[in-house]
Amino acid sequence: MTDPLSAISGLPGVADACAVARDEVDALLWDRSIRARAAEVARESALRGSRDSAALEGADVTMEALRAGLDDSPLSRAVAAAIDVTAEVPAQVDTWQRAPLQVLAHLHVIAARAFADEADLGRPRTTDDVIDPLHIGAVPPASDVPPRLAALADVVTSSTEAPAIVVAAIVHGELLALRPFTWGSGVIARAGVRLVLASRGVDPDLMTCPEAGMLSLGRRSYVDGIRDYLSGDPEGMARWISWNAGAIGYGATAARG
């Protein structure tokens, strides 16, 4: 069986970027003071990650406002959707390894229930009309969604010699490129990073906060990275994976407080 991700791992700079990020994650996981309060760190990671994921979508609130409680405004509902999706990740890790499309559908039901028609919840889009808060640009035709999701599921469920961070970057990039749902694909894509890192043993207790790294790099940098992925050329792919590695490493450092 071929291992396409192994070839991607050999692109210039990718292995080094992944190694640096993995060292940052391991430093977090092996810190005795962190391990002594692992549950607390994971809860804080989920809360901050939710806030930062929503901020990347343009729904930006402070941590202080978040802790004080959300109102019923559209912005607050978008933040609440990110909170609910991120909170659901731990319960979906085992299922993700064998049925990732089931998990994506489930997360979409959670993410979009306040924004999408009930008939669209958990179902891939059938039109090219999507909410695109990052202004990535045109989406692939709806007819491409089922086969590309199936191909992504194969990536998730197949063994590979590639680092888990490469797998996470591919899941993240493909979901952002494809935008398989009419609303919420970005929040779900970032939850996908957490799912890969947990299911492949990099961050089994979900203590890192990759979304913090993504936000720290900036929305402009984020969109540039997505477009690197969309380019399909090796240099662009290497930049995207290295960008994700940097975000994951930063997220591990941020989780240490």
Backbone torsions as a table, in degrees:
resi	resn	phi	psi	omega
1	MET	NA	134.9	179.2
2	THR	-74.1	157.6	-179.4
3	ASP	-128.9	82.1	-174.8
4	PRO	-61.7	-30.3	-178.7
5	LEU	-70.8	-24.3	177.4
6	SER	-63.1	-40.7	177.9
7	ALA	-65.0	-39.3	178.4
8	ILE	-62.7	-37.1	179.9
9	SER	-63.2	-22.6	-179.7
10	GLY	-86.1	-0.6	178.2
11	LEU	-64.6	149.8	-175.9
12	PRO	-55.0	128.7	175.2
13	GLY	86.8	-16.4	-173.6
14	VAL	-67.9	-50.8	-177.4
15	ALA	-60.0	-42.3	-179.6
16	ASP	-65.3	-43.4	-179.9
17	ALA	-62.9	-41.7	179.4
18	CYS	-66.6	-38.6	179.9
19	ALA	-64.8	-42.1	178.4
20	VAL	-62.7	-45.1	179.5
21	ALA	-62.7	-42.9	179.9
22	ARG	-63.2	-37.5	176.6
23	ASP	-62.1	-40.1	178.4
24	GLU	-65.1	-41.7	178.2
25	VAL	-64.3	-46.0	-179.1
26	ASP	-63.0	-36.6	177.5
27	ALA	-61.4	-37.8	176.2
28	LEU	-66.5	-49.5	-173.3
29	LEU	-67.5	-28.7	-177.8
30	TRP	-95.1	3.2	176.6
31	ASP	-76.2	116.2	-175.1
32	ARG	-60.2	-38.0	-179.6
33	SER	-66.6	-31.8	176.8
34	ILE	-73.3	-45.8	-178.5
35	ARG	-62.0	-30.2	180.0
36	ALA	-67.7	-21.3	178.0
37	ARG	-129.2	43.8	-174.5
38	ALA	-58.3	-42.9	-178.1
39	ALA	-63.6	-41.2	178.6
40	GLU	-64.2	-43.5	179.8
41	VAL	-63.0	-41.5	179.3
42	ALA	-64.6	-40.3	178.4
43	ARG	-63.4	-43.9	-179.9
44	GLU	-66.4	-38.0	176.9
45	SER	-60.7	-43.7	-179.6
46	ALA	-64.3	-41.7	-178.9
47	LEU	-67.5	-48.5	179.6
48	ARG	-66.0	-40.3	179.0
49	GLY	-61.0	-39.8	177.2
50	SER	-62.0	-47.4	179.9
51	ARG	-60.0	-45.2	-177.1
52	ASP	-70.7	-35.2	176.4
53	SER	-63.9	-43.6	177.4
54	ALA	-64.2	-39.0	179.8
55	ALA	-62.2	-36.6	177.0
56	LEU	-63.5	-25.4	176.5
57	GLU	-85.0	-5.4	-178.4
58	GLY	100.7	-0.9	178.6
59	ALA	-99.8	83.7	-169.7
60	ASP	-103.9	119.2	172.8
61	VAL	-129.3	156.2	177.2
62	THR	-77.0	159.4	175.3
63	MET	-62.0	-35.4	179.3
64	GLU	-62.8	-44.8	178.3
65	ALA	-65.2	-37.3	179.6
66	LEU	-63.9	-44.2	-179.9
67	ARG	-68.1	-28.8	-179.6
68	ALA	-73.5	-21.2	178.8
69	GLY	117.1	143.8	-177.5
70	LEU	-94.9	149.4	174.4
71	ASP	-94.5	-162.3	-176.5
72	ASP	-105.1	22.5	178.4
73	SER	-72.5	159.4	176.8
74	PRO	-56.0	-39.1	179.0
75	LEU	-62.6	-45.7	-179.8
76	SER	-65.3	-35.2	178.1
77	ARG	-66.0	-35.5	177.3
78	ALA	-66.4	-40.8	176.8
79	VAL	-64.9	-42.7	179.1
80	ALA	-61.0	-36.9	177.7
81	ALA	-62.4	-43.0	178.2
82	ALA	-64.0	-40.1	177.5
83	ILE	-60.8	-46.3	-177.5
84	ASP	-64.8	-40.5	179.9
85	VAL	-65.5	-48.1	-178.3
86	THR	-63.8	-38.3	179.1
87	ALA	-64.8	-25.7	-177.9
88	GLU	-82.7	-16.0	-174.9
89	VAL	-55.1	-48.8	-177.1
90	PRO	-56.4	-36.4	-178.8
91	ALA	-73.2	-13.7	-175.1
92	GLN	-106.0	-1.1	-174.2
93	VAL	-61.1	-47.4	-178.5
94	ASP	-63.9	-43.5	180.0
95	THR	-65.4	-36.4	179.8
96	TRP	-53.9	-38.2	-175.2
97	GLN	-68.0	-24.7	-177.8
98	ARG	-116.7	-22.2	-176.8
99	ALA	-144.2	66.1	-175.0
100	PRO	-62.9	-32.2	-179.6
101	LEU	-68.4	-32.8	175.1
102	GLN	-63.1	-41.1	179.1
103	VAL	-66.5	-43.9	178.8
104	LEU	-59.4	-43.0	178.4
105	ALA	-62.7	-43.9	179.8
106	HIS	-61.7	-45.0	179.6
107	LEU	-64.9	-33.6	178.2
108	HIS	-67.4	-38.1	176.0
109	VAL	-56.9	-43.7	-179.8
110	ILE	-68.4	-45.0	-174.4
111	ALA	-67.8	-41.0	-165.7
112	ALA	-105.8	5.9	-173.7
113	ARG	-63.4	-22.9	177.7
114	ALA	-94.9	1.1	-171.9
115	PHE	-130.0	-24.0	-174.7
116	ALA	-115.1	157.3	174.3
117	ASP	-62.8	146.4	-177.9
118	GLU	-56.5	-36.4	-178.7
119	ALA	-65.7	-20.4	-178.4
120	ASP	-93.8	-10.5	-174.8
121	LEU	-66.4	127.9	177.7
122	GLY	75.9	6.9	-177.3
123	ARG	-118.5	135.8	175.8
124	PRO	-60.2	150.0	-177.9
125	ARG	-63.3	149.8	177.1
126	THR	-114.7	2.6	176.1
127	THR	-130.4	177.6	177.8
128	ASP	-99.3	14.4	-178.7
129	ASP	-92.7	104.5	-179.6
130	VAL	-130.0	156.3	170.9
131	ILE	-81.4	126.0	-172.6
132	ASP	-126.9	73.4	-173.9
133	PRO	-64.4	-23.3	178.9
134	LEU	-87.6	-5.1	-179.2
135	HIS	55.3	48.5	178.8
136	ILE	-67.7	-38.6	-179.8
137	GLY	124.3	-162.4	-174.9
138	ALA	-58.7	142.6	177.7
139	VAL	-93.7	155.9	171.2
140	PRO	-60.8	152.6	179.4
141	PRO	-58.2	149.2	-178.1
142	ALA	-56.7	-30.4	179.9
143	SER	-65.0	-20.2	178.6
144	ASP	-81.7	-16.4	-171.6
145	VAL	-63.8	-53.0	-177.4
146	PRO	-58.4	-48.0	-179.3
147	PRO	-66.6	-33.9	179.8
148	ARG	-73.3	-34.6	173.7
149	LEU	-65.4	-39.6	177.7
150	ALA	-62.5	-41.0	178.2
151	ALA	-65.4	-38.3	178.1
152	LEU	-65.8	-39.0	177.1
153	ALA	-60.4	-38.2	176.8
154	ASP	-62.6	-40.0	177.7
155	VAL	-60.8	-44.1	-176.5
156	VAL	-67.3	-40.1	-172.8
157	THR	-91.2	-7.9	-178.4
158	SER	-91.5	151.3	174.0
159	SER	-77.6	151.8	-179.9
160	THR	-153.6	153.2	174.0
161	GLU	-84.6	-7.2	-178.4
162	ALA	-70.1	148.0	174.5
163	PRO	-59.7	150.4	178.9
164	ALA	-58.9	-30.1	180.0
165	ILE	-65.5	-33.4	174.5
166	VAL	-65.3	-45.0	178.8
167	VAL	-60.1	-44.4	179.7
168	ALA	-60.6	-41.3	179.9
169	ALA	-65.7	-37.7	178.8
170	ILE	-68.2	-44.7	177.1
171	VAL	-59.6	-48.0	179.4
172	HIS	-57.9	-50.6	-176.9
173	GLY	-66.5	-41.8	-177.3
174	GLU	-67.6	-39.1	178.9
175	LEU	-68.4	-35.8	176.3
176	LEU	-71.5	-37.3	178.8
177	ALA	-68.0	-44.0	-175.1
178	LEU	-78.4	-34.7	-174.1
179	ARG	42.6	68.9	-170.1
180	PRO	-72.0	-13.5	-178.4
181	PHE	-117.3	155.5	-178.5
182	THR	-67.5	-28.9	179.5
183	TRP	-144.9	138.8	170.7
184	GLY	94.4	5.5	-177.0
185	SER	-61.8	-34.6	-178.8
186	GLY	-66.4	-46.9	178.1
187	VAL	-59.9	-40.8	180.0
188	ILE	-69.1	-38.6	178.1
189	ALA	-60.6	-41.8	-179.8
190	ARG	-71.7	-32.9	171.9
191	ALA	-63.7	-32.0	177.4
192	GLY	-60.4	-34.9	176.4
193	VAL	-61.5	-46.2	177.9
194	ARG	-60.7	-42.9	-178.7
195	LEU	-61.6	-42.7	179.7
196	VAL	-66.4	-46.7	-178.0
197	LEU	-62.4	-37.5	179.0
198	ALA	-73.2	-47.1	-173.9
199	SER	-69.3	-26.0	-179.8
200	ARG	-99.1	12.5	169.5
201	GLY	80.5	6.6	178.3
202	VAL	-74.1	-44.3	-178.8
203	ASP	-137.6	68.8	-171.7
204	PRO	-62.9	-27.0	-178.8
205	ASP	-98.1	6.6	174.3
206	LEU	55.7	49.9	179.8
207	MET	-93.8	-22.6	179.0
208	THR	-76.0	165.1	-178.3
209	CYS	-131.0	75.3	-176.2
210	PRO	-59.3	-30.3	-179.8
211	GLU	-63.2	-31.8	177.6
212	ALA	-63.0	-39.7	176.7
213	GLY	-66.1	-41.0	179.7
214	MET	-61.4	-45.1	-178.8
215	LEU	-68.8	-36.7	-179.1
216	SER	-63.5	-30.9	178.6
217	LEU	-76.1	-16.8	174.2
218	GLY	97.6	147.9	-179.1
219	ARG	-64.3	-36.8	180.0
220	ARG	-63.7	-44.6	177.5
221	SER	-62.9	-37.9	178.8
222	TYR	-60.8	-50.5	-179.3
223	VAL	-64.4	-39.8	176.4
224	ASP	-59.7	-40.2	178.3
225	GLY	-64.4	-42.4	177.9
226	ILE	-60.8	-41.7	179.6
227	ARG	-68.5	-30.2	171.3
228	ASP	-60.5	-44.3	177.7
229	TYR	-62.1	-44.2	-178.3
230	LEU	-64.0	-26.6	-177.9
231	SER	-62.1	-31.2	179.5
232	GLY	77.0	-3.4	-179.2
233	ASP	-88.0	154.3	-175.1
234	PRO	-57.7	-40.3	-179.2
235	GLU	-64.3	-42.2	178.1
236	GLY	-64.4	-42.1	178.5
237	MET	-62.6	-42.5	178.8
238	ALA	-61.9	-41.3	179.0
239	ARG	-64.2	-41.5	-179.9
240	TRP	-63.1	-45.8	-179.0
241	ILE	-66.0	-41.3	178.0
242	SER	-64.7	-36.6	176.2
243	TRP	-60.7	-46.8	178.6
244	ASN	-62.2	-41.6	178.6
245	ALA	-60.4	-42.2	177.8
246	GLY	-62.3	-40.8	178.9
247	ALA	-65.5	-41.4	-179.7
248	ILE	-66.6	-42.7	177.3
249	GLY	-62.0	-44.4	177.3
250	TYR	-61.4	-41.0	-179.4
251	GLY	-63.7	-30.8	175.7
252	ALA	-70.8	-42.7	178.7
253	THR	-64.8	-41.7	-179.5
254	ALA	-62.8	-34.0	-178.3
255	ALA	-67.8	-18.1	179.5
256	ARG	-79.1	-10.3	175.6
257	GLY	83.0	NA	NA
